[in-house]
Amino acid sequence: YTYMQMFFGPVVQLTGFAPAISEGAVSAERLLTLMAYVPEIKEREHAIHMYHAKGHVRFENVSFGYAPNRMVLQEFDLDVEPGLKVALVGPSGSGKSTIASLLMRFFDVTNGRILLDGEDIRDLSLDSLRRNVDIVLQESFLFSGTIEENIRYGKQETSFEEVVEAAKMANAYEFIRELPLGFRTEVGENGVSLSGGQKQRIAIARTVLHNPSVLILDEATSALDTISEAVVQQALDKLMANRTTIIIAHRLSTVRNADRIVVLKDGRIAQSGRHEELLCQDGPYRRLYAMQLKEQKEQDSPNYAAGRFGLEDPEE
């Protein structure tokens, strides 16, 4: 009986390990599958290394489709001179985010080519391309670690003083300084301990540190409240200064000051020009602007607020 009791305890412990062993085996299988995956996007054998581009971007007769028989972009031509701010607007599914993905070379074009300072981006090394072209997304991802580590991500050789300067440019320094551990504060997985505006400013500080020649803003402020949006927009204005910028936006109020607004429809350019010029034309931009203006007025009305909060009297 004594031997049986001594034998029973380890057997129970082994039984308890069974789920962990099973989970570990599944995780190991997934990791091995990921490590064995061969990316579709590859560098060419003698790729060009471009250290600091001027920022001249050109799309030449670009067509692309996620499925062979369904083109998202069709014969798309766009020339963006260095230092200009170009906004891409249009309804959902018109190809705005696809243009950003192609410029970052997450996908390769089906037809045509994309040039950076006259060089086809397929001829550039991926390191050169990602060094010169950076993107700020609507929902930026933060890693589990400190604020300093998240800002420095992808550029580990930078000094702490450079990290601080990047945070100041991104309007993030003040709220970071007020945290108990400052730049060494742990943010949790995907910045769970920070607000949306704070996460976005840390992502902007990361981009400031990279100092790209071409900047892509993909709905960078659309998920923020009004106050956070104003602070983040100030940081973006500093970031866009003297830099080629492609702005993807749904709200037209955020692109009024762009040097050029390109209106997309069904993967083609429907209109192009400055805000004032497009409003004078009878086209999709003016109709889209009028529709958003009407929606904004409805949201600002007392009746809209009363209906949203379940109030019978608008004056409440």
C-alpha positions as CSV (number, residue, x, y, z in Angstrom):
1,Y,0.0,0.0,0.0
2,T,2.9,2.4,0.7
3,Y,4.4,1.7,-2.7
4,M,1.0,2.3,-4.3
5,Q,0.6,5.6,-2.6
6,M,4.1,6.7,-3.6
7,F,3.3,5.7,-7.2
8,F,-0.1,7.3,-7.4
9,G,1.2,10.9,-6.8
10,P,3.6,11.1,-9.8
11,V,1.0,9.5,-12.1
12,V,-1.6,12.2,-11.1
13,Q,1.1,14.9,-11.8
14,L,1.8,13.4,-15.2
15,T,-1.9,13.4,-16.0
16,G,-2.0,17.1,-15.2
17,F,0.9,17.8,-17.6
18,A,-1.0,16.2,-20.5
19,P,-2.9,19.4,-21.6
20,A,0.3,21.5,-21.4
21,I,2.2,18.9,-23.5
22,S,-0.6,18.8,-26.1
23,E,-0.7,22.6,-26.3
24,G,3.1,22.7,-26.6
25,A,3.0,20.2,-29.5
26,V,0.4,22.2,-31.4
27,S,2.4,25.5,-30.8
28,A,5.6,23.8,-31.9
29,E,3.9,22.6,-35.1
30,R,2.7,26.1,-35.9
31,L,6.1,27.6,-35.3
32,L,7.8,25.1,-37.6
33,T,5.1,25.8,-40.3
34,L,5.8,29.5,-40.0
35,M,9.6,29.0,-40.1
36,A,9.3,26.8,-43.2
37,Y,7.0,29.4,-45.0
38,V,8.6,30.9,-48.1
39,P,7.5,34.6,-48.7
40,E,6.0,35.4,-52.1
41,I,7.8,38.8,-52.1
42,K,11.5,38.2,-52.7
43,E,14.5,40.4,-53.3
44,R,16.2,40.2,-56.7
45,E,19.6,38.7,-56.8
46,H,21.5,42.0,-57.3
47,A,19.1,44.3,-55.4
48,I,19.8,48.1,-55.3
49,H,20.6,49.6,-51.9
50,M,19.2,53.1,-51.6
51,Y,20.3,54.8,-48.4
52,H,18.2,58.0,-48.4
53,A,15.7,58.7,-51.2
54,K,14.6,62.1,-52.2
55,G,11.0,60.9,-52.1
56,H,9.8,61.0,-55.7
57,V,7.1,58.4,-56.1
58,R,5.5,57.4,-59.4
59,F,2.9,54.8,-60.3
60,E,3.0,53.9,-64.0
61,N,0.0,52.1,-65.5
62,V,-0.4,50.0,-62.3
63,S,-3.0,47.3,-62.3
64,F,-3.5,44.9,-59.4
65,G,-6.0,42.3,-58.2
66,Y,-6.0,40.0,-55.2
67,A,-7.7,37.5,-57.4
68,P,-6.6,37.0,-61.1
69,N,-10.0,37.8,-62.6
70,R,-10.9,40.7,-60.3
71,M,-8.8,43.9,-60.6
72,V,-8.8,46.3,-57.6
73,L,-6.6,48.9,-59.5
74,Q,-6.8,49.4,-63.2
75,E,-4.2,51.4,-65.2
76,F,-3.5,53.7,-62.2
77,D,-1.1,56.6,-62.9
78,L,0.1,59.0,-60.2
79,D,3.2,61.2,-60.0
80,V,4.1,62.5,-56.5
81,E,6.9,65.0,-56.4
82,P,9.3,65.1,-53.4
83,G,7.9,66.9,-50.4
84,L,4.2,67.0,-51.6
85,K,1.2,65.9,-49.6
86,V,-1.2,63.8,-51.8
87,A,-4.5,62.6,-50.4
88,L,-6.3,59.5,-51.6
89,V,-10.1,59.6,-51.0
90,G,-13.0,57.7,-52.3
91,P,-15.6,55.1,-51.2
92,S,-14.7,51.8,-49.5
93,G,-13.3,49.3,-51.9
94,S,-12.0,51.9,-54.4
95,G,-8.3,50.8,-53.9
96,K,-6.9,53.4,-51.4
97,S,-5.3,50.9,-48.9
98,T,-4.2,48.7,-51.8
99,I,-2.1,51.5,-53.1
100,A,-0.3,51.8,-49.7
101,S,0.2,48.0,-49.6
102,L,1.8,48.0,-53.1
103,L,4.1,51.0,-52.3
104,M,5.2,49.1,-49.1
105,R,5.6,46.0,-51.3
106,F,3.4,43.8,-49.2
107,F,2.2,42.7,-52.7
108,D,3.7,43.1,-56.2
109,V,1.8,44.8,-59.0
110,T,0.1,42.6,-61.6
111,N,1.0,45.1,-64.4
112,G,2.9,48.3,-64.6
113,R,5.5,49.5,-62.1
114,I,6.0,51.7,-59.0
115,L,9.1,53.9,-59.0
116,L,11.0,55.5,-56.1
117,D,13.4,58.1,-57.3
118,G,13.3,56.5,-60.7
119,E,14.0,53.0,-59.5
120,D,11.5,50.2,-59.7
121,I,10.8,49.2,-56.1
122,R,11.1,45.5,-57.1
123,D,14.8,46.2,-57.9
124,L,15.4,47.7,-54.4
125,S,16.4,45.7,-51.4
126,L,13.5,45.3,-48.9
127,D,15.7,46.9,-46.2
128,S,16.2,50.0,-48.4
129,L,12.5,50.2,-49.3
130,R,11.3,49.8,-45.7
131,R,13.9,52.3,-44.5
132,N,12.7,55.0,-47.0
133,V,9.0,54.3,-46.9
134,D,7.1,54.0,-43.6
135,I,3.4,53.8,-42.7
136,V,1.2,54.9,-39.8
137,L,-1.9,52.7,-39.6
138,Q,-5.3,53.4,-38.1
139,E,-4.6,50.8,-35.4
140,S,-0.8,50.7,-34.6
141,F,0.5,47.7,-32.9
142,L,2.6,48.0,-29.7
143,F,4.6,45.1,-28.4
144,S,4.7,43.9,-24.8
145,G,7.6,45.8,-23.4
146,T,8.6,49.3,-22.3
147,I,7.7,52.5,-24.1
148,E,11.3,53.1,-24.9
149,E,11.6,49.6,-26.5
150,N,8.5,50.2,-28.6
151,I,9.7,53.6,-29.9
152,R,13.2,52.1,-30.7
153,Y,11.7,49.1,-32.4
154,G,13.5,48.4,-35.7
155,K,16.3,50.9,-34.9
156,Q,18.0,49.5,-31.8
157,E,21.2,51.5,-32.3
158,T,19.7,54.8,-31.4
159,S,20.5,56.6,-28.2
160,F,18.1,57.4,-25.4
161,E,18.4,61.1,-26.2
162,E,17.2,60.4,-29.7
163,V,14.2,58.4,-28.4
164,V,13.3,61.4,-26.1
165,E,13.5,63.8,-29.1
166,A,11.3,61.6,-31.2
167,A,8.7,61.5,-28.3
168,K,8.7,65.3,-28.1
169,M,8.1,65.6,-31.9
170,A,5.2,63.1,-31.6
171,N,3.6,65.1,-28.7
172,A,4.1,62.0,-26.5
173,Y,6.8,63.3,-24.1
174,E,4.4,65.0,-21.7
175,F,2.2,62.0,-21.0
176,I,5.2,59.6,-20.9
177,R,7.0,61.9,-18.3
178,E,3.9,61.7,-16.0
179,L,4.0,57.9,-15.9
180,P,5.5,56.3,-12.8
181,L,8.5,54.8,-14.7
182,G,8.5,57.2,-17.6
183,F,10.0,55.6,-20.7
184,R,10.6,52.4,-18.9
185,T,6.9,51.9,-18.2
186,E,5.6,48.5,-19.4
187,V,2.7,48.9,-21.9
188,G,1.4,45.4,-22.0
189,E,0.4,43.4,-25.0
190,N,-0.6,45.8,-27.8
191,G,-0.4,48.8,-25.4
192,V,-3.3,47.6,-23.3
193,S,-2.5,50.1,-20.5
194,L,-2.6,53.1,-22.9
195,S,-5.4,55.0,-24.5
196,G,-5.8,55.0,-28.3
197,G,-4.3,58.5,-28.7
198,Q,-1.3,57.6,-26.6
199,K,-0.6,54.4,-28.6
200,Q,-0.9,56.4,-31.8
201,R,1.6,59.0,-30.6
202,I,4.1,56.3,-29.6
203,A,3.7,54.8,-33.1
204,I,4.4,58.3,-34.6
205,A,7.5,58.6,-32.4
206,R,8.7,55.3,-33.8
207,T,8.2,56.7,-37.3
208,V,10.0,59.9,-36.4
209,L,13.0,57.9,-35.3
210,H,13.0,56.0,-38.6
211,N,13.0,59.3,-40.5
212,P,11.6,57.9,-43.8
213,S,11.6,59.9,-47.1
214,V,8.1,58.8,-47.9
215,L,5.3,58.6,-45.3
216,I,1.9,56.8,-45.7
217,L,-0.9,57.8,-43.3
218,D,-3.7,55.2,-43.6
219,E,-6.7,56.6,-41.7
220,A,-4.2,57.5,-38.9
221,T,-6.7,59.5,-36.8
222,S,-10.1,58.0,-37.7
223,A,-10.4,55.8,-34.6
224,L,-9.7,58.6,-32.1
225,D,-12.0,61.0,-30.3
226,T,-12.0,64.7,-31.1
227,I,-9.5,65.7,-28.4
228,S,-7.1,62.9,-29.1
229,E,-7.4,63.5,-32.8
230,A,-6.3,67.2,-32.4
231,V,-3.2,66.2,-30.4
232,V,-2.2,63.4,-32.8
233,Q,-2.9,65.7,-35.8
234,Q,-0.4,68.2,-34.5
235,A,2.2,65.4,-34.2
236,L,1.4,64.3,-37.8
237,D,1.8,67.9,-39.1
238,K,5.3,67.9,-37.6
239,L,6.1,64.5,-39.1
240,M,4.8,65.5,-42.6
241,A,6.9,68.7,-42.8
242,N,9.3,68.5,-45.8
243,R,8.4,64.9,-46.5
244,T,6.6,63.2,-49.3
245,T,3.3,62.1,-47.8
246,I,0.4,60.0,-49.1
247,I,-2.7,60.4,-47.0
248,I,-5.5,57.8,-47.1
249,A,-8.6,59.3,-45.6
250,H,-12.3,58.8,-45.3
251,R,-13.1,62.1,-43.6
252,L,-12.5,64.8,-46.1
253,S,-12.0,67.4,-43.4
254,T,-8.6,65.9,-42.7
255,V,-7.3,66.4,-46.2
256,R,-8.4,69.9,-47.1
257,N,-4.8,71.3,-46.9
258,A,-3.3,68.6,-49.1
259,D,-1.3,69.8,-52.1
260,R,-3.3,67.4,-54.3
261,I,-6.4,65.3,-53.7
262,V,-6.9,62.2,-55.8
263,V,-10.5,60.8,-55.9
264,L,-10.6,57.1,-56.6
265,K,-13.6,55.2,-58.0
266,D,-13.5,51.5,-59.0
267,G,-9.7,51.4,-59.0
268,R,-9.3,54.4,-61.3
269,I,-8.7,58.2,-60.8
270,A,-12.1,59.9,-61.1
271,Q,-10.8,63.4,-60.2
272,S,-7.6,65.2,-59.1
273,G,-6.9,68.7,-57.8
274,R,-6.9,70.9,-54.7
275,H,-9.8,71.0,-52.3
276,E,-11.2,74.3,-53.6
277,E,-10.9,73.3,-57.3
278,L,-12.7,70.0,-56.7
279,L,-15.6,71.7,-54.9
280,C,-16.1,73.9,-57.9
281,Q,-16.5,70.8,-60.2
282,D,-19.6,68.7,-60.5
283,G,-18.1,65.4,-59.6
284,P,-17.8,62.7,-56.9
285,Y,-15.7,64.8,-54.6
286,R,-18.3,67.5,-54.2
287,R,-21.1,64.9,-53.7
288,L,-18.9,63.1,-51.1
289,Y,-18.1,66.3,-49.3
290,A,-21.8,67.4,-49.3
291,M,-22.9,64.0,-47.9
292,Q,-20.3,64.1,-45.1
293,L,-21.2,67.7,-44.3
294,K,-24.9,66.7,-44.0
295,E,-24.0,63.8,-41.7
296,Q,-22.0,66.1,-39.5
297,K,-24.8,68.6,-39.2
298,E,-27.2,65.7,-38.2
299,Q,-24.8,64.5,-35.6
300,D,-24.4,68.0,-34.1
301,S,-28.2,68.5,-33.9
302,P,-30.0,68.2,-30.5
303,N,-32.4,65.6,-32.0
304,Y,-29.5,63.3,-33.0
305,A,-28.1,63.5,-29.4
306,A,-31.5,62.9,-27.9
307,G,-32.1,59.8,-30.0
308,R,-28.6,58.4,-29.3
309,F,-29.0,58.7,-25.6
310,G,-32.6,57.7,-25.4
311,L,-34.0,61.1,-24.4
312,E,-37.5,62.2,-25.4
313,D,-36.7,65.9,-25.0
314,P,-33.9,67.2,-27.2
315,E,-33.2,70.0,-24.6
316,E,-32.2,67.3,-22.1
